[in-house]
């Protein structure tokens, strides 16, 4: 069935953290790979769109994980387009362990960008044949994430060549990696990331210096903000939730 796409992954040792469990950023890369595989199958991949002066940009992410599998385990990512609303296309993900249990899910919102005008396009007018399966895994209409209040932790990063994606901008998973680095070590050591929401606001490019800040708003919850040092522009807002690892 072309409307729904699945791809399996075996977790490599270098994709696991100090506990031997899949890193959250590696999971985001799996989701991106599955989305790319589906787009390739449908003829709407980045390379397909570039010849038409267009590209996909990720706008929002909401990921919920109940359990992180360990190195050597297999998981299955199933994905589909669930909704088209003006300039936004929603994509869903279901994450299934090797034993058939659902261990996580994600919903996301994407924008189709005109590379000549740098403006979003109405997707149905440009991609009339984009299939939609009207099923959401998370009922989220992506309200605005809260702004960082006071910063409890801060780190600085520089965008490297290795951080760039096919659009020559920093890959979306790298923003999450930078944000997670500001979480206090006791939380990292005792807890697992159970939920992450990301709002992508502006792009970072090679050589940019990025300031990652975090504010603790509850025992297991943080607000994050990434800004570009050069002009102070806000690049990303995030909210993370943590729970004790089983």
N, C-alpha and C positions, 0 to 999 in steps of 0.2 A: 504494500500500500504506500503510494508516494506521499500521501498527506501526512503520514507519521513515519518517523525515521528512528532507528535504533542502532547503537554502536557499542560494542563491548570493549572493556579495557582491563588489562592485568596490571596491577599496581607494582611499579618497579621500586627497587630499594631506595633509589635516589629521590623518589617522590614521597617518601615517608619521613615523618618527623622523629624526634628523639624517643618517642614512645613506640615507633614502628608503625604508626598509623598514617593514613593518607593526609598530606598537608592540604589545608583549605585552598591555597592558591593553586595547587595541582588539580584539585577538583574543578575550580573555575576554568582551568585550561581544558579539562575534559568536556565541560559544557560548551565551551567555544568551539572545540573540535567537532562535536556532534552537530552543532548549529551550522558550521561550515560544510560538513558532509551533507546535510540535508539541502542546503542552498546549492551545492554542486549538483546534486541529483535533480533538482528542479530547474536548473539553468539560471539561478539568481545569485551566483557566487560573486565575490569581489571582482574576480577577473572578468566575469560576464558583464558586470555592471560598469566596469571602468571603460570599456569600449563605447559605452553610452554616456560617459561623463557623469557617472553616479557612483555612490558607495554607501554601505551600511555603517551607521554609527550607533553604538550602544548608549542608551539614555539612562535606563534604570535597571537595577537588579534587586531581587529579594530572594535569598537562598535560605532554606531551613534544612538542617541536617540532624538526624536522630542518632546516627552512629557512623563513625569513620572506619572503613575496612582497613585491614593491615596489609603490609607488603606481601605480595604473592597472591592475594585474593583477587577475584574478578568482580567487576560490577558492570551493569548495563545502564546506559543513558538513553532514554527515549525522549524525543522532542517533537514539537509541532507548533505551527502558527495557530493562535487561538482567537485573535481579534485584530481587526483593522479599524482604526479610528482617526480619520484625517491624515495627519502626518506620522502617526504612530502605528507600528506593528508589534503586537504582543507575541512572545514566544514562551512556551512552557517546557519544563524539563521534569522528568521523573527519574529518580536514581534507585536502582534495584541491585541488591547484593546477589552473590552467586547462589544463595539458597532460595532466591525468589522473593525475599522480604523487601519491602520498600523502605529505604533508609534515609531518603531525602527528596526534596523537590525544590524547584525554583521557577519563578516567573520573571520575565524581562520585557523591556520596552525598547524598541529600535526606531531610528529615524533614517529615512532615505535622503541622502544629501546630494545636491547638485554640485559637482566639482567645479563648474565654471562660475556659478553665482555664489557658492558657499551657503546656499539657503536650502532648508528642507523642502521636499516635494510631497504632494499628495500621492500616496502610494498606489491607490487603486487606479489612478489616471496613468501611472507609469508602468505598473506591473499588474495588468488586468487579470492575469491567470494565476496570481499567487493564491495557493489553496489555504483554506482556513478550517480548522476543526474546533468547534465552539465548546471547548472544555478547558476550564482553568484548574490548575493545581493549588493555587493560592488566590483568593479573591482580594486583589490589591489593585486599587486604581492609582497608586503611586502619588499620594499627597506629598507636599513639600516636606523634606526632612528638616528637623530643627537645626538652628544655627548653633555653632559652638559658643558657649558662654565664656568661661575662663579656662585656660589651658593648664592641665595638670602634668602633662608630659609633652615633650617636643623633640623631634629629630629632623635632621637635614639630609636630603638625598640629591644626587645629581643624575639627570637622565642620561643613560648610556646608549650606545648603539644597540646593545643587546636587549634594551627595554622597548625597542620600537616594533610596531606591527607593520602590516602591508600598506597601511595608509601613511607610514612614516611618522606616526605619533606614538606616544607611550601606550603600550598595550594595557587594556582595561584591568587585567589581573595584577599588573604591577602596582597600580594605585592601591588595590586592596593589600598587597604585600607591604607597601610603605605604611599604610594605616595600622596594620596589625603589629608593626614593630614598636608602636608607642604604648601598647598594653603592658601594664606592670608584669615583671617576671613571675611573681607569685601566682598571678592569674593564669599566665601561660603554662606554668608547671603543674597547676592543680586542676585546671579547667579545660574544656574543649569548646571551640566556637560552635554554638548551636544555631545562630542566626546572624545574617549580615544583610543590610540594606545599603545600596550604593546609588547615589545620584551623580551622574557625570555631567559637569557643567561647562568645562572648557578643556582644551587640549594642551598637553605638554609635548615639547619637541626636544630633539637632541641638544644637550648642553644646558637645559633649564635646571635651575636649582629649586628644589621643592621642599617646603617646610610642612612636615606632618605633625599635627597637633591632636591631642585627645583630652577629653573631659569625662571623668567618671560621674555618671548620673544615678547609678544604683549599684548594689553589691556586684551584680554580674552584667552591667550594661554600660556602654560607652558611646559618646558622640565623638566623631572624628571629622577633621577638616584638613584638606590639602590645599596649600596656596603656593603660587609662584613667587619666589623672593623678588625677582626683578621688578614686577609691577604690582605685586600684592593681589593679583587676581585669584579668586577662588576657583579651584579646578574640580574638586570633588567634596561631597558631603557623604558621610557614612554613619551608620548606627550598627553596633555589634552587641550580641547577647552571648553570654557564656554560662556553662553549667559544669558541675563537677564531672570529670571523666569517669565512666563506669569501670 
